[in-house]
Amino acid sequence: MNNGKIDIRTVIIIGVIVICIFSIVYGVYYQIESAKQKQLNEIIQETQPEEQIKTIEFDDLFDSNINYQDNDNVLVNKLDQYEELVYTIYELEDTAYGINVKIPTININNEKIININKEIASIFQDKVNEILANTDEEAKKQVIYNVEYTAYVNENILSLVIRATLKEGTNIQRVIIQTYTYNLSTNEEMTLNNILNIKGKNKTEVQTKIIDTIQEAIDNSGNLSALGYNTYNRNVNDSMYLIENSNNYFLGPDGTIYIIYAYGNASYSSEKDIVVIN
């Protein structure tokens, strides 16, 4: 008789039962998560190697420099004769607030380029000013903001690509990509149609490749969504994927055409689709 007190043997038995239940629950959870990870790895492996390479190559382009693919004897009326055709006009690295930015400017003295430079400052530099002006120190410390760029000159065509990565508090990370393509001979901004014409590309084939790339991304996103991962909801019939409405493009290494759909430009997303035309 223990007069209402639980003896040590009962405590041990209860403890063993609890441990057994926990072990079973953990084992089931581990198996489920392992199965999900295996499915995820299979989905990633099933992605066409070409598509993986395109993204890796694109991400590796950002050196915050200008790259001349033909020669460096570009004759333009520069704003600053001592600087490159594209150079870093604003740079800040502030580890206390997670800021690391290199913001470029196009060094050409004409009204069109001056307006482009104003747009670049408005999109990328104004955000730095906004972060630094915030009087909430804790909110500042929850911000990560990186800006980098790359530029190419191919056959007197200048292409500038700027990428920003922005994470604010609990918001989903955004990746913002902005491109500018300019004909140095005619002093005109170039459309994707212009570039395809100059490079002699079949527009029907290019349009088909765009749609195929987006459909593949939709298929992969569907597989990931089924595993519980958040993905960007694409619509292959959206008019944004038409050549005439595709506004992010540039001529990169060896005159390769990159067409970019950066969903973070308009929403909280870090996803992007890249179509490469060799």
Summary of the structure (lengths in Angstrom):
residues: 278
radius of gyration: 25.9
end to end distance: 87.6
largest distance: 103.1
contacts: 762
relative contact order: 0.12
helix: 44%
strand: 26%
